[in-house]
Amino acid sequence: MKKQLIILILLVFNFLSAQNVFKSQKQIYLAEYYAHQNNNKKALANYLEAIKINPKTPSSYEYLTAATIAFKLNNNKTAKELLSQSVSNQLAPIDYIKKFKSLQPYKNYEEFKDILAQYDDLENQYFRTLKNPKAYMEIQNLIARDQLVRENDELFNKLAKKTDSTNITQLIELTKKYGWEKRGWILLWHHRGISDDQKFVWDFFKPYLENEIKKDNVNKDFFVDFEEFDNLSNDFDKRIDSGSIYTCNTIGNINGCSHFKDIKNLDKRRKSVGLPPLYFEYFPNNISQLPEGYEYNPNNLLKDLENL
């Protein structure tokens, strides 16, 4: 397995048990839209709706962003609840909360200090709500082993292939027993690409995850990184540059991204995997950097987000 230098922040997640993942994600896109429009009331309302639909879909970053907006609106009670949920639902690390840039103006507020003081209790609350503590610890151990062999080149060259094979086999068994769990992504990522030794991995995970996407247990854009990587690898083998499929902003485009294939149908492809129009990635500050040949009417953005 070829070693890639990946900057990875492992924010742990609860075992996936709730549905409506994409329905929740749509509300997050709308919240981001309204935040960019400086309509904080609507932005907060959409973040709260996303959490109501599925509290495990918003990331720690999104919980803390929503808390920032609540503070701006002088809704300190809601801000405190969102800070609390960032830990009890997504186990946001305490240092991550302390250093979160947009929260710095509020770090001396009593609500902010209270959450830091209650952190251990909130952390325990997270663990008390785990449906499968044993499975949780097993996947934690797989990730720890995965990261250990990547600490230095000598260890990586000696143990990575065997470790990745063992980890993915165990991840398959855990997934069969308990269902897909978000933290397993990094273990699956090490088996990206199409080759004979990866066949057993994707023979299981591709149909399994496609079915989970249909049931809205896994977000629709799950395979984007993997597809972009396969596309890039195929281009490399053929010594061509056909362009990215969905986005330049993905770890799948490890060698950068300069243009898109079939740009006229780009937004149709993006919508098919639950991604908003490309314009949304550049909205509102980087519109001048939109790729050549891309045409979009900004007046349609809100409607397109609502109709994802």
C-alpha positions in Angstrom: 0.0 0.0 0.0 1.6 3.3 -1.1 2.1 5.6 1.8 0.4 9.0 1.5 1.0 12.0 3.8 -2.5 12.7 5.1 -3.2 15.4 7.7 -5.8 13.6 9.8 -7.7 15.0 12.8 -9.5 12.0 14.4 -12.6 13.3 16.0 -14.4 10.2 17.2 -18.0 9.5 16.5 -20.8 7.4 18.0 -21.9 4.2 16.3 -24.3 5.0 13.5 -27.8 4.1 14.5 -29.9 7.1 13.4 -31.3 7.7 9.9 -31.8 10.9 8.0 -28.1 11.6 7.6 -28.5 13.4 4.3 -31.7 15.2 5.4 -29.6 16.6 8.2 -26.7 17.5 5.9 -29.1 19.5 3.7 -29.9 21.7 6.7 -26.2 22.2 7.3 -25.7 23.5 3.8 -28.6 25.9 4.3 -27.2 27.1 7.6 -23.9 27.8 5.8 -25.7 29.7 3.1 -27.5 31.9 5.6 -24.4 32.4 7.6 -22.6 33.7 4.5 -25.5 36.0 4.0 -25.1 37.3 7.6 -28.6 36.1 8.3 -27.7 34.6 11.7 -31.2 33.9 12.8 -31.9 31.6 9.8 -28.4 30.1 10.0 -29.0 29.1 13.6 -32.4 27.8 12.9 -31.1 25.5 10.2 -28.2 24.2 12.4 -30.8 23.4 15.1 -33.0 21.7 12.6 -30.0 19.6 11.4 -29.3 18.5 15.0 -33.0 17.8 15.6 -33.1 15.5 12.5 -29.9 13.7 13.4 -27.6 14.9 16.2 -24.8 12.7 14.9 -24.6 14.3 11.5 -23.2 17.8 12.4 -19.5 17.6 13.2 -17.9 19.1 16.2 -16.9 22.0 14.0 -20.5 22.6 13.0 -21.7 22.4 16.6 -19.1 25.1 17.6 -19.9 27.2 14.6 -23.6 27.1 15.6 -22.7 28.0 19.2 -20.8 31.0 17.9 -23.8 32.2 16.0 -26.0 31.8 19.0 -23.6 33.9 21.1 -23.7 36.6 18.4 -27.5 36.6 18.7 -27.2 36.9 22.5 -28.9 33.6 22.8 -26.4 32.4 25.4 -28.6 29.6 26.6 -28.7 27.9 23.2 -25.0 28.6 22.8 -24.3 26.7 26.0 -26.5 23.8 24.9 -24.7 23.6 21.6 -21.3 23.6 23.3 -22.5 20.9 25.6 -23.8 18.8 22.6 -20.5 19.2 20.8 -19.1 17.0 23.6 -22.0 14.7 24.5 -22.8 14.0 20.8 -19.4 14.3 19.0 -16.8 14.2 21.8 -15.2 17.5 20.7 -11.8 17.6 22.4 -11.5 20.2 25.2 -8.5 21.9 23.6 -10.4 22.1 20.3 -13.2 24.0 22.1 -10.8 26.3 23.9 -9.0 27.2 20.7 -11.9 27.4 18.3 -11.2 30.7 16.6 -14.7 32.1 16.2 -15.5 31.4 19.9 -12.6 33.4 21.2 -14.6 36.6 21.8 -16.9 34.5 24.1 -14.2 32.6 26.1 -14.8 34.6 29.2 -18.6 34.1 29.2 -20.0 32.1 32.1 -21.6 29.7 29.7 -18.3 28.9 28.0 -16.5 28.5 31.3 -19.3 26.2 32.6 -18.9 23.8 29.7 -15.2 23.6 30.2 -15.7 22.9 33.9 -18.3 20.2 33.0 -16.2 18.6 30.3 -15.5 15.4 32.2 -19.2 14.9 32.9 -20.1 15.6 29.3 -17.4 13.2 28.1 -18.8 10.5 30.4 -22.3 11.2 29.0 -21.0 10.5 25.5 -19.6 7.1 26.6 -22.7 6.2 28.6 -24.9 6.6 25.5 -22.7 4.3 23.3 -24.9 1.4 22.1 -21.9 -1.0 21.7 -19.1 0.0 24.0 -17.1 -3.2 23.1 -17.3 -2.5 19.4 -16.3 1.1 20.1 -13.2 0.1 21.8 -12.3 -2.5 19.2 -12.4 0.2 16.4 -10.5 2.6 18.6 -7.8 -0.1 18.9 -7.8 -0.6 15.1 -7.3 3.1 14.5 -4.5 3.3 17.1 -2.7 0.4 15.5 -3.2 2.0 12.1 -1.6 5.2 13.2 1.2 3.6 15.1 2.7 1.9 12.0 2.6 5.3 10.3 4.7 7.1 12.8 8.0 6.4 11.0 9.0 5.2 7.6 10.9 2.1 8.8 7.9 0.8 10.8 5.6 1.7 7.9 7.6 -0.2 5.3 7.8 -3.3 7.5 4.3 -3.5 9.0 1.8 -1.4 7.0 0.6 -3.9 4.5 0.1 -6.7 7.1 -1.5 -4.2 9.5 -3.9 -2.8 6.9 -5.0 -6.2 5.9 -5.6 -7.3 9.4 -7.5 -4.1 10.3 -9.8 -4.2 7.2 -10.7 -7.8 7.8 -11.6 -7.0 11.4 -13.5 -3.9 10.3 -15.6 -6.0 7.9 -16.5 -8.3 10.7 -17.4 -5.4 13.1 -19.5 -3.8 10.3 -21.4 -7.0 9.7 -22.2 -7.2 13.4 -22.7 -3.6 14.4 -23.1 -1.6 11.2 -20.9 1.1 9.6 -19.2 3.5 11.9 -17.7 6.8 10.7 -14.3 6.4 12.3 -13.7 3.4 10.1 -13.3 5.7 7.1 -9.5 6.0 7.6 -9.1 2.2 7.7 -11.1 1.9 4.5 -9.1 4.8 2.9 -5.9 2.7 3.1 -7.6 0.3 0.6 -8.5 2.9 -2.0 -7.8 2.0 -5.6 -8.6 -0.9 -7.7 -6.4 -4.0 -7.5 -6.7 -7.7 -7.1 -5.7 -7.6 -3.4 -8.5 -5.0 -2.7 -11.3 -7.0 -4.3 -12.5 -8.7 -1.2 -12.7 -5.3 0.6 -14.9 -3.6 -2.0 -16.9 -6.7 -2.8 -18.2 -6.2 0.8 -18.1 -2.5 1.4 -19.4 -1.1 -1.9 -22.8 -2.8 -2.0 -23.1 -2.5 1.8 -22.5 1.2 1.9 -24.6 1.8 -1.3 -27.5 0.2 0.6 -26.8 2.4 3.7 -26.8 5.5 1.5 -30.2 4.4 0.1 -31.5 4.1 3.6 -30.0 7.5 4.5 -27.8 6.0 7.1 -24.6 7.2 5.3 -24.2 10.5 3.5 -24.6 10.4 -0.3 -21.2 11.8 -1.0 -19.4 8.9 0.8 -17.6 7.6 -2.3 -16.5 11.0 -3.7 -13.0 10.8 -2.3 -12.6 7.3 -3.5 -13.9 8.0 -7.0 -11.7 11.0 -7.4 -8.7 9.0 -6.4 -9.5 6.2 -8.8 -10.0 8.8 -11.6 -6.7 10.5 -10.8 -4.9 7.1 -10.7 -6.3 6.1 -14.0 -5.2 9.4 -15.5 -1.7 8.9 -14.1 -1.5 5.4 -15.7 -2.6 6.8 -19.0 -0.5 10.0 -18.7 -3.5 12.2 -19.3 -5.4 14.8 -17.3 -9.1 14.3 -17.9 -10.2 16.5 -15.0 -11.9 16.0 -11.7 -15.4 14.4 -11.5 -17.0 16.3 -8.7 -14.7 18.7 -6.8 -11.1 19.9 -6.4 -11.6 20.1 -2.6 -11.1 16.5 -1.7 -8.3 14.3 -0.4 -8.9 12.1 -3.4 -7.2 14.8 -5.5 -3.8 14.3 -3.9 -1.9 15.9 -6.8 -4.0 18.9 -7.1 -6.9 19.8 -9.4 -6.9 22.2 -12.4 -10.1 21.5 -14.2 -13.2 19.4 -14.5 -14.4 16.8 -17.0 -17.6 17.6 -18.8 -18.0 20.9 -16.9 -21.5 21.6 -18.4 -22.9 18.6 -16.5 -20.7 19.1 -13.4 -23.6 20.2 -11.1 -25.8 17.3 -12.2 -23.1 14.9 -11.2 -22.6 16.7 -7.9 -26.3 16.6 -7.2 -26.4 12.9 -7.8 -24.0 12.4 -4.9 -25.6 15.0 -2.6 -23.2 17.9 -3.3 -24.5 21.4 -3.8 -23.6 23.3 -7.0 -19.9 24.1 -7.4 -20.8 27.7 -7.0 -21.5 27.0 -3.3 -17.8 26.0 -2.7 -16.7 29.5 -3.9 -19.6 31.4 -2.4 -19.4 34.3 -1.6 -15.7 35.4 -1.5 -13.9 33.4 -4.2 -16.3 33.7 -7.2 -13.5 35.1 -9.3 -11.7 31.7 -9.0 -14.5 29.7 -10.5 -13.2 27.4 -13.3 -13.3 28.4 -16.9 -16.4 27.2 -18.7 -18.5 26.9 -15.5 -21.8 28.8 -15.8 -24.2 29.3 -12.9 -27.0 31.7 -12.0 -26.4 32.8 -8.3 -30.1 33.6 -8.0 -30.8 29.8 -8.1 -28.5 28.9 -5.2 -31.0 28.9 -2.3 -33.5 27.0 -4.4 -30.9 24.4 -5.5 -29.8 23.9 -1.9 -33.4 23.4 -0.8 -33.9 20.9 -3.6 -30.8 18.8 -3.2 
